[in-house]
Amino acid sequence: MSETARTSSSETAPALAFQFAVGVTEGAARTGTFHTPHGPVLTPTFMPVGTLGTVKSLDPIELHALGATMVLSNAYHLHLRPGDDLVREMGGLHRFMGWDGPLLTDSGGFQVFSLEGLRTIKEDGVQFRSHLDGSLRNFTPESVMRIERNLGADVIMQFDHVVPGQSEEAPAREAMERSVRWLARCRDAFQVLLRDDPAAPTPVQALFPIVQGGIHAHLRRESAQAIRNLDHWAGIGIGGLSVGEAKPDMYAMLEVVHEELPLDRPRYLMGVGFPEDLVEGVARGVDLFDCVAPTRMGRTGAFFTRTGRRNIKNAEWRRDPAPLDAECDCSTCTRFSRSYVRHLFIAEELLGLRLLSLHNVHFLVALLREARCALEDGTFTGWSHQWLARYHSRKVSS
């Protein structure tokens, strides 16, 4: 079954430049191809996170080699350091970081709203103090669109209001409704920039809205419906999950959102990247994922295997000649033993955290490549159940 994103003469240039073709479907799960100005993205896929224009400790050449096709960076952090104006002066984020594939920038909404005690929320925007030097800053939907225009990612995210995952209905509704109002302002500012700033590093970009609403199903439905009524979007983000709520609640919200979003647009689940969540997310219709977990965990000694998460610093690996994961074909697993990688961590050698970061990112990218193959073979449901049962078969080693 194939379904291609429809466009009309009234839609903007981004809608014409960013096409999504759905391939094979099995229940809510599906394969797809998301076309961008910097190349196609085969979905489902995991996007490594390069917050400051770098996936920590990894070279873009390594990212290409392990199969990554789209990378995420963060507008908040790049605005503070080195500055979005400087990135633009250097030719835009693609050239600045040496990545020639598709890029997505998060608007910084999560980062700004996590600055508890350092920010003030008003209808116009958010005033906050930089976590770097304490300087006073203002983010509005309009200013964030300018920042993301300067950076030049293919896909840019709206500025939204994020609340903790277990928030009660009242604050979740307030944040959801404000996010919708800010989305309208983001769209208007973005359209002006497309018209008046054709010399931007990436002339044609796509703006993604973000579904909010916490763990309240009716708020999620209202958010999705309001987003659909505002415009024809090239894709849609699902935000405010994996921020403190229980996993069953997150999965339930994905099922709610699946029923409300158009089938012919890619769905991007923001900030979610543990292996079990990727498999569960694909089963519920998610196409794109990102998370800092694989590199953050890699820097602390944690690594993914098909039988759960492990920690390389544990004494049990001291004389273990096996690779991190016997079925993994990443550069780390095909060349080095657990014993050697553990030695690097104990000796505080930088290569250790690089090797684990590379393995973890590869593991997630390869996992979704495997999910795509299972979908194409018509075996996704059985494959996903078996994969999850095996992953949960042993207690996590921390």
Number of C-alpha atoms within 10 A of each C-alpha: 8 11 14 15 19 14 13 9 7 8 13 18 15 21 22 17 15 22 22 26 21 21 17 17 17 17 10 15 22 25 25 25 18 22 16 23 19 17 14 18 19 21 26 30 29 30 24 28 26 22 19 19 23 19 22 21 17 16 15 18 11 13 20 14 13 19 15 23 24 27 24 27 26 23 31 25 21 23 20 16 13 12 17 24 16 17 24 21 14 15 16 21 27 23 14 16 17 13 21 15 20 22 24 26 28 25 24 22 23 20 16 26 20 14 14 10 9 15 18 15 13 10 9 13 20 18 17 21 17 18 14 9 8 10 10 12 12 16 21 19 26 20 15 27 27 19 23 30 29 26 34 27 30 27 25 28 27 29 29 31 25 25 25 19 20 17 16 13 15 9 15 25 22 13 19 26 20 19 27 25 16 23 23 17 18 27 21 14 17 25 17 11 17 18 9 10 15 11 10 18 23 20 18 23 26 24 25 26 30 27 27 31 31 30 25 20 17 15 19 24 21 20 23 26 15 15 23 16 9 13 13 17 21 26 25 23 21 23 24 28 27 18 17 13 16 13 13 9 18 22 18 15 22 24 18 18 25 18 14 15 20 17 18 18 24 28 24 24 27 18 21 21 23 18 24 15 17 25 23 19 25 26 22 22 27 28 26 26 30 23 20 20 19 27 28 16 18 25 20 16 22 23 27 24 17 20 17 18 20 17 19 28 20 14 11 12 19 16 13 14 12 15 19 25 20 11 11 17 16 20 15 23 20 15 9 15 20 22 20 19 26 24 18 18 19 14 10 11 12 12 13 24 25 19 23 28 28 27 27 26 31 26 24 24 23 20 20 23 18 16 27 23 14 18 20 16 10 14 13 24 16 10 16 19 13 11 19 18 14 13 19 14 12 12 11 12 12 12
